[in-house]
Amino acid sequence: MAFTLKLKNLNLTSSVFQSPMAGCTDLAFRLVARKFGMQMAYPEMISAEALVRQTRLTLDMMKTVPEDRPLGLQLVGSDPDRMAEAAQIVEEMGFDLVDVNIGCPVKKVTGQCAGSALLREPARAREIFKKMSDAVERIPLTVKLRLGYSDASGKEAITIAREAEDAGFSAVAVHGRTRSQGYTGKADYEAIGCVKKALKIPVIGNGDVRDQKSARELLEKSGCDAVMIGRGALGNPRIYALIDAVIEHRDVPPPLTLEEKRQALRLHLEYLLNFEGEWALPKMRRIGVWYFMGEPGVAQFREKIQRCEHVSEMRELIESFNLLPLEDKSDLKAVA
Ligand SMILES: Cc1cc2nc3c(=O)[nH]c(=O)nc-3n(C[C@H](O)[C@H](O)[C@H](O)COP(=O)(O)O)c2cc1C
């Protein structure tokens, strides 16, 4: 039977979620990924305080279009009233889900008792969940957390996740690392499994899923209901469809060809130009290289794209990447 995950009034038919990533999962990224089969997505985390104040930068980060659905919004913050107020705004703005960030390891965030700092503050987390639950009427609430602050057993995650479950939250996503680990080491799928076993609501496993093998390993070791993919999707928009096919025992789509990578990058540039105007160029200097990772010549491409001053130059660079240089072509002629 085909997969369905019902989170309140949100029905998902793919068990693969896009993981929110600051500086990465903007509208252009999501639209490219959706072309290749991604379903549930999120912009980067949004500060509840900034959203309540409706700062221009925050509203920009929440930019979306009708075809960018289903779309969740992740809030980061520590003040229960502000989190509830922000959640209500998110619902009014038409997002399909609100998520709470209890994983961000950055000092600026944890210093304000937000992000992963809440792993050690169950009473405050309870208050946040309860107030958000009271404030939001229709859309599902979820939480994304790490295993613990520095305790890798998963105990802290279980305590917080149970609070969310008791407050009526619909699902929990678990990144299999602690705050102390940052992004080092390997995500612990067995520890994610401990969280899964302790809960009745669906659990989404996250961390180091890059291919079929790692997706299978996460699902087998953790028993999770779904998978969330972050860095593995940078420059690889087909990964969602690939992992979904693995889980559903369908034929797995082939990896992207060079031409498909070029097509995806071209599309990403056009979306950025459309939605970000003058910011497209600096963003492309950073992300353009994602799509050609692993291809021969990527180092020179990175160097050139970082020096690009004009869109036309960037387009040309994308179109000419890995086409044989002239002298090589004459070599081929000689062989023929
Ligand atoms: C550049 C970057 C930005 C991130 N931003 C967020 C964020 O805004 N919210 C969040 O919950 N996690 C964020 N994360 C964590 C990822 O969503 C994910 O949990 C983590 O990278 C592990 O999954 P992965 O191995 O599939 O990337 C970020 C990670 C990276 C590398």
The ligand as a Gaussian input file, in Angstrom:
#p B3LYP/6-31G(d) Opt

LIG

0 1
 C       24.127000      25.064000       6.649000
 C       23.158000      24.377000       7.570000
 C       22.070000      25.068000       8.047000
 C       21.142000      24.446000       8.902000
 N       20.044000      25.130000       9.321000
 C       19.092000      24.508000      10.061000
 C       17.875000      25.153000      10.403000
 O       17.607000      26.298000      10.034000
 N       16.988000      24.438000      11.158000
 C       17.223000      23.150000      11.558000
 O       16.402000      22.538000      12.230000
 N       18.368000      22.518000      11.232000
 C       19.283000      23.148000      10.476000
 N       20.394000      22.469000      10.100000
 C       20.532000      21.043000      10.431000
 C       19.968000      20.182000       9.286000
 O       18.609000      20.475000       9.047000
 C       20.095000      18.691000       9.605000
 O       19.393000      18.408000      10.770000
 C       21.548000      18.261000       9.771000
 O       22.359000      18.829000       8.773000
 C       21.675000      16.729000       9.722000
 O       21.089000      16.208000       8.564000
 P       21.908000      15.905000       7.198000
 O       23.062000      15.006000       7.565000
 O       20.908000      15.240000       6.304000
 O       22.399000      17.213000       6.685000
 C       21.343000      23.094000       9.280000
 C       22.455000      22.403000       8.804000
 C       23.359000      23.023000       7.952000
 C       24.540000      22.238000       7.450000

